[in-house]
Amino acid sequence: MPSLREALGVAILAAGLVSGSHVLPARAAVLDAAVARFLGNDIADVIAAADRVESFQLEAKTDIVEPAVQGYAVREKGPELTLDQVETFRTLIFAESSYVFDKSKRCPFLADTGFVFHAGERQASVVLSQSCKMWGFAGGAERPRLEDYDPAEGGIKALLVELFEKP
C-alpha cells in the first residue's frame, strides 16, 4: 500500500516533518508521486529532512572502501551546499519532470560527482554521471537506483558551476 506522500505527491517540508530538529530552516519542495515510488520512502525522507549536504568530485573507479560515495573514489571534497543550493537540488530531485522514466540508456555509468545528504544520523547519496546524464540514488550500502536526468541537465550544470566553478 503506498504511503500518503506517494499517493498524493504532497509537499514535504524540507527541514523537519520526517525527523527531529535540523540546522536548515523549513522550506517546501514538492515530491511527485512517481519520484516517491522510484526513490522509496527512506531515501526521499533523508533528502527532504537533510540538515547538511556534502559535495564531492569522484573518480569512476568502483569498489573503493574509503573515502568513497556509492563505491566511487573521492578525488576531491567540494563545499557543503548552501540552503538555496540544497533547495534547488531538492526541487530538481523531487520533480517528475527531471526524469525520463519510460526509456533506458545504453551508456556506461561513470560517476564524476557525488552528494551525501545528512539527516541526523541517516544518510542518502546521489552520484552523477555527466557523460551519460544519469544519476544514482542510494541509502546506506544499498545498490543505487539509476535514472536518466536529461530534462534537468541545465539545472544540474548550473549547480555544479556554482559548487566547482566548472560543469
C-alpha positions as CSV (number, residue, x, y, z in Angstrom):
1,M,0.0,0.0,0.0
2,P,1.5,3.4,-1.0
3,S,2.2,6.0,1.7
4,L,0.1,9.1,1.8
5,R,3.1,11.0,0.3
6,E,3.3,8.6,-2.6
7,A,-0.4,8.6,-3.2
8,L,-0.9,12.3,-3.2
9,G,2.5,13.6,-4.2
10,V,2.1,16.3,-1.5
11,A,4.6,18.9,-0.4
12,I,7.2,17.7,2.1
13,L,8.7,20.3,4.4
14,A,12.4,20.0,3.7
15,A,13.7,20.5,7.2
16,G,11.8,18.5,9.6
17,L,8.4,16.9,9.2
18,V,10.1,13.5,8.8
19,S,12.6,13.6,11.7
20,G,13.9,15.7,14.6
21,S,15.3,19.2,14.6
22,H,17.7,20.4,11.9
23,V,20.0,23.2,11.1
24,L,18.3,24.1,7.8
25,P,15.1,26.1,8.2
26,A,11.9,24.6,6.9
27,R,11.3,25.0,3.2
28,A,8.8,23.2,1.0
29,A,9.8,21.0,-2.0
30,V,7.1,19.1,-3.9
31,L,7.7,15.4,-4.1
32,D,5.9,14.0,-7.1
33,A,4.3,10.5,-6.7
34,A,6.4,8.8,-9.4
35,V,9.6,10.1,-7.9
36,A,8.5,8.9,-4.4
37,R,8.0,5.4,-5.8
38,F,11.3,5.5,-7.6
39,L,13.4,6.8,-4.6
40,G,11.5,4.9,-1.9
41,N,10.5,6.3,1.5
42,D,13.9,6.1,3.2
43,I,15.9,8.0,0.5
44,A,13.1,10.6,0.0
45,D,12.8,11.2,3.7
46,V,16.6,11.7,4.2
47,I,16.7,14.1,1.2
48,A,13.6,16.0,2.5
49,A,15.0,16.3,6.1
50,A,18.6,16.9,5.3
51,D,20.4,19.2,7.8
52,R,23.5,19.3,5.6
53,V,24.7,18.2,2.1
54,E,28.3,17.5,1.2
55,S,29.6,17.5,-2.3
56,F,32.5,15.5,-3.9
57,Q,34.3,15.2,-7.2
58,L,34.7,11.4,-7.9
59,E,36.8,9.0,-9.9
60,A,35.0,6.5,-12.0
61,K,36.7,3.7,-10.0
62,T,34.4,1.5,-8.1
63,D,34.8,-0.8,-5.1
64,I,36.9,1.7,-3.2
65,V,36.3,1.4,0.6
66,E,37.3,4.9,1.9
67,P,36.8,7.6,1.1
68,A,34.0,6.8,-1.4
69,V,30.5,7.7,-2.3
70,Q,28.5,4.7,-3.5
71,G,31.8,2.9,-4.1
72,Y,33.3,5.6,-6.3
73,A,36.6,7.0,-5.1
74,V,36.6,10.6,-3.8
75,R,39.1,12.7,-5.9
76,E,38.3,15.9,-4.1
77,K,35.9,17.1,-1.4
78,G,33.8,20.0,-2.5
79,P,31.9,22.6,-0.5
80,E,28.9,21.9,1.6
81,L,25.7,23.2,-0.2
82,T,24.1,26.4,1.0
83,L,20.4,26.4,1.9
84,D,19.5,27.8,-1.5
85,Q,21.6,25.2,-3.3
86,V,20.1,22.4,-1.2
87,E,16.6,23.6,-2.0
88,T,17.4,24.0,-5.8
89,F,18.8,20.4,-5.9
90,R,16.0,19.0,-3.8
91,T,13.4,20.6,-6.2
92,L,15.2,19.0,-9.2
93,I,15.3,15.6,-7.5
94,F,11.7,15.7,-6.4
95,A,10.2,16.8,-9.7
96,E,9.0,14.1,-12.1
97,S,9.8,16.4,-15.0
98,S,13.6,15.9,-14.1
99,Y,13.4,12.2,-15.1
100,V,12.8,10.1,-18.2
101,F,11.3,7.1,-16.6
102,D,10.0,5.3,-19.7
103,K,13.3,5.0,-21.6
104,S,16.6,3.3,-20.9
105,K,20.1,4.4,-22.0
106,R,22.9,2.3,-23.2
107,C,25.9,4.2,-21.9
108,P,28.4,3.4,-19.2
109,F,27.6,5.0,-15.8
110,L,30.9,6.7,-14.9
111,A,30.2,8.7,-11.8
112,D,32.1,12.0,-11.6
113,T,30.2,14.0,-8.9
114,G,28.6,12.9,-5.6
115,F,26.5,14.3,-2.9
116,V,25.7,13.0,0.6
117,F,22.6,14.2,2.3
118,H,22.7,14.0,6.1
119,A,19.5,14.0,8.2
120,G,20.7,13.4,11.8
121,E,22.4,10.0,11.8
122,R,20.8,8.9,8.5
123,Q,22.4,9.4,5.1
124,A,21.4,9.1,1.4
125,S,23.7,9.8,-1.5
126,V,23.3,10.9,-5.1
127,V,26.0,10.3,-7.7
128,L,26.0,11.9,-11.2
129,S,27.4,10.6,-14.5
130,Q,27.5,13.7,-16.6
131,S,28.7,11.8,-19.6
132,C,25.6,9.7,-19.5
133,K,23.3,12.3,-18.0
134,M,22.2,9.8,-15.3
135,W,22.0,10.0,-11.5
136,G,22.1,7.2,-9.0
137,F,20.4,7.3,-5.6
138,A,21.2,5.1,-2.6
139,G,20.7,5.0,1.1
140,G,23.5,3.4,3.2
141,A,25.1,0.4,1.5
142,E,22.2,-0.4,-0.8
143,R,22.7,-0.7,-4.6
144,P,22.0,2.6,-6.3
145,R,18.8,3.3,-8.3
146,L,19.8,4.8,-11.6
147,E,17.7,7.0,-13.8
148,D,18.1,9.5,-16.7
149,Y,18.2,13.2,-15.8
150,D,18.2,14.7,-19.3
151,P,15.4,17.2,-18.6
152,A,17.2,18.5,-15.5
153,E,20.6,18.9,-17.2
154,G,20.6,22.7,-17.2
155,G,19.7,23.0,-13.5
156,I,22.3,20.4,-12.6
157,K,25.0,22.0,-14.7
158,A,24.2,25.4,-13.1
159,L,24.5,23.9,-9.6
160,L,27.8,22.2,-10.5
161,V,29.2,25.5,-11.8
162,E,28.3,27.2,-8.5
163,L,29.9,24.5,-6.5
164,F,33.0,23.7,-8.5
165,E,33.3,26.6,-10.9
166,K,33.1,24.2,-13.8
167,P,30.4,21.8,-15.1
